[in-house]
Amino acid sequence: MRIYRLIKKPIVTEKTSKLELTNNTYVFTVDKRSTKIDIKKAIFDLYGVEVSDVNMLNTREKFKFAKKGLQYRKRSTKKAYVKLKNSEDKIDFSILK
């Protein structure tokens, strides 16, 4: 699988920015077929940083109901929590290696 198809986008929220500062952990939305080893290699190829741990999380599909009987669907996704080996390393999302 190609690198650019594995990692779809980084998730940047208040919660993930706290993780970046305290644990040196970054969160990405990834392809559903990707594995931990694939993600580790892709992060090294894209950003040039060493990865120590990768944790995966599958989110389930959620439904919300609106007033007039309308139903909204939030699709299921797969997230990767990537912890960097060096505490001095940082990932700059604007620059790819």
Stockholm file with secondary structure:
# STOCKHOLM 1.0

chainA/1-97         MRIYRLIKKPIVTEKTSKLELTNNTYVFTVDKRSTKIDIKKAIFDLYGVEVSDVNMLNTREKFKFAKKGLQYRKRSTKKAYVKLKNSEDKIDFSILK
#=GR chainA/1-97 SS CCHHHHEEEECCSHHHHHHHHHHCEEEEEECTTCCHHHHHHHHHHHHCCCEEEEEEEECCCEEEECTTSCEEEECCCEEEEEEESSSSCCCCTTCCC
#=GC SS_cons        CCHHHHEEEECCSHHHHHHHHHHCEEEEEECTTCCHHHHHHHHHHHHCCCEEEEEEEECCCEEEECTTSCEEEECCCEEEEEEESSSSCCCCTTCCC
//
